[in-house]
């Protein structure tokens, strides 16, 4: 809610006295209509804008008309402040999503484990670390900050599916059911194996054992 209009003050007929600073009172009033958190640059800008708007307005002009002119300046400044705030909020939200790329990736790899993600992350160029790096760059390029968390996760899963599509077909004689059996028993170890060599060996043994049992 805007504050009351500053009271009209008049000076001598020669333009002296308080009449000389009537625009200054309107500039102060305009600044008071802004949020208390408005940056200094915005306050300086609105004072200059009010000065320009009232440059050819005599001090004896109708007070309502003066107020309408000043409110046009105030409304324009408010819109810019709101746009800046929304832009900053989007930037912060995007940064949050990008920072969470690894967690989103791991969630997608687990969800798509039946599609062969365990085998994929054991191949050169498709380790969890490498995928995380590439996914982070992807999110930085494509996210706007307007997305919801579920929309970002859906994008990550689609991206992982695209990486799976790049994988070579299974060797001849190895059925898909065997690969899935190995993936089902070793998926948890597979994610750890991306970082720990000992766990990588354990995962390989688990997959091999699953394949032997499936034969």
C-alpha positions in Angstrom: 0.0 0.0 0.0 1.4 3.4 -1.0 2.0 6.0 1.6 0.0 9.3 1.7 1.0 11.9 -0.9 3.3 14.5 0.6 1.4 17.7 1.5 1.6 20.5 -1.0 3.8 23.4 0.1 3.9 26.7 -1.6 6.4 29.5 -1.4 6.6 33.1 -2.6 5.4 34.1 -6.0 9.0 34.6 -7.2 9.6 30.8 -7.0 11.7 31.1 -3.8 11.2 29.1 -0.6 9.8 25.6 -0.4 8.4 25.8 -3.9 11.9 25.3 -5.2 12.2 21.8 -3.6 8.7 20.5 -4.4 10.1 17.9 -6.7 12.5 16.7 -4.0 9.5 15.8 -1.8 8.0 13.8 -4.6 11.3 12.0 -5.1 11.5 11.1 -1.4 7.9 9.9 -1.6 8.6 7.7 -4.6 11.6 6.1 -2.9 9.3 5.3 0.1 7.1 3.3 -2.1 9.9 0.8 -2.9 10.6 -2.2 -0.7 13.1 -1.5 2.1 15.5 -4.0 0.5 15.6 -2.0 -2.8 19.3 -1.6 -3.9 20.9 1.9 -3.7 21.2 1.9 -7.5 17.4 1.5 -7.8 16.7 4.3 -5.4 19.1 6.6 -7.2 17.5 5.7 -10.5 14.0 6.4 -9.3 14.9 9.8 -8.1 16.3 10.7 -11.5 13.3 9.3 -13.2 10.9 11.4 -11.0 13.0 14.4 -11.8 12.6 13.8 -15.5 8.9 13.1 -15.3 8.2 16.3 -13.4 10.7 18.5 -15.3 7.9 20.4 -17.2 5.3 20.2 -14.5 4.6 23.4 -12.6 4.4 23.2 -8.8 0.8 24.5 -9.1 -0.3 21.5 -11.1 -3.1 19.3 -9.9 -1.8 17.1 -7.1 -3.6 14.0 -8.4 -2.0 14.4 -11.8 1.4 14.7 -10.2 0.9 11.6 -8.1 -0.2 9.6 -11.2 3.0 10.7 -13.0 5.1 9.7 -10.1 3.3 6.4 -9.6 4.1 5.5 -13.3 7.8 5.8 -12.3 7.3 3.8 -9.1 5.4 1.0 -10.9 8.1 0.7 -13.5 10.7 0.4 -10.8 8.7 -2.2 -8.9 8.4 -4.3 -12.1 12.1 -4.2 -12.6 12.7 -5.2 -9.0 10.3 -8.2 -9.3 11.9 -9.3 -12.6 15.3 -9.2 -10.9 14.1 -11.2 -8.0 12.5 -13.8 -10.2 15.7 -14.1 -12.3 17.8 -14.5 -9.2 15.4 -17.2 -7.8 15.6 -19.1 -11.1 19.4 -18.8 -11.1 19.6 -20.2 -7.5 17.2 -23.0 -8.3 19.2 -24.0 -11.4 22.4 -24.0 -9.3 20.7 -26.3 -6.8 19.7 -28.8 -9.4 23.1 -28.7 -11.1 24.8 -29.3 -7.7 22.6 -32.3 -7.2 23.5 -33.9 -10.5 25.3 -36.9 -8.8 22.4 -37.8 -6.7 20.0 -37.5 -9.6 22.3 -39.7 -11.7 22.6 -42.4 -9.1 18.8 -42.5 -8.7 18.5 -42.9 -12.5 21.1 -45.6 -12.7 19.4 -47.6 -10.0 15.9 -47.1 -11.6 17.2 -48.2 -15.0 19.4 -51.1 -13.7 17.3 -53.6 -15.6 18.4 -51.9 -18.8 22.1 -52.6 -18.2 23.4 -49.6 -16.3 25.7 -51.8 -14.2 27.5 -53.0 -17.3 27.6 -49.5 -18.7 29.3 -47.9 -15.8 32.1 -50.5 -16.0 33.0 -49.4 -19.5 35.7 -46.7 -20.2 34.1 -43.4 -20.7 30.9 -44.3 -18.8 32.1 -44.5 -15.2 29.9 -42.8 -12.6 32.5 -40.0 -12.4 32.6 -39.5 -16.1 28.8 -39.6 -16.4 28.4 -37.1 -13.6 30.8 -34.7 -15.3 28.9 -34.9 -18.6 25.5 -34.8 -16.9 26.5 -31.7 -15.0 27.5 -29.9 -18.2 24.2 -31.1 -19.8 22.1 -29.6 -16.9 24.1 -26.4 -17.0 23.3 -25.9 -20.7 19.6 -26.9 -20.7 18.1 -26.1 -17.3 16.4 -22.7 -16.8 15.5 -22.9 -13.1 11.8 -23.0 -13.8 11.7 -26.8 -13.7 10.3 -28.9 -10.8 12.4 -31.6 -9.1 10.4 -34.3 -10.9 11.0 -32.7 -14.2 14.7 -32.5 -13.7 14.8 -36.2 -12.6 12.8 -37.2 -15.7 15.4 -35.3 -17.9 18.2 -37.1 -16.1 16.6 -40.5 -16.7 16.1 -39.7 -20.4 19.8 -38.6 -20.6 20.9 -41.9 -19.0 18.7 -43.8 -21.5 20.5 -42.0 -24.3 23.8 -43.2 -22.8 22.5 -46.7 -22.7 21.6 -46.5 -26.4 25.2 -45.9 -27.2 26.3 -49.2 -25.6 27.3 -52.1 -27.9 25.0 -55.2 -28.0 25.7 -58.1 -25.7 28.2 -60.7 -27.0 26.7 -63.6 -29.0 25.4 -66.4 -26.9 24.8 -64.2 -23.8 21.1 -63.9 -23.3 19.5 -60.7 -22.0 18.1 -62.7 -19.0 21.7 -63.6 -17.9 22.8 -60.0 -18.1 19.7 -58.9 -16.1 20.4 -61.5 -13.5 23.9 -60.3 -13.1 22.7 -56.7 -12.9 20.1 -57.5 -10.4 22.5 -59.2 -8.0 25.4 -56.8 -8.5 23.8 -53.3 -9.0 24.5 -52.1 -5.5 28.1 -53.2 -5.7 28.4 -51.6 -9.1 27.8 -48.1 -7.9 30.4 -48.6 -5.2 32.8 -50.1 -7.7 32.9 -46.9 -9.6 35.0 -45.5 -6.8 36.7 -48.4 -5.0 38.8 -51.0 -6.9 38.3 -53.7 -4.3 34.5 -53.3 -4.6 34.9 -53.4 -8.4 36.5 -56.8 -8.2 33.8 -58.0 -5.8 31.1 -56.8 -8.2 32.8 -58.6 -11.1 32.8 -61.8 -9.2 29.2 -61.4 -8.2 28.2 -60.9 -11.9 30.3 -63.9 -13.0 28.7 -66.1 -10.3 25.2 -65.0 -11.4 26.1 -65.9 -15.0 27.3 -69.3 -14.0 24.2 -70.1 -12.1 22.0 -68.9 -15.0 23.8 -71.3 -17.4 
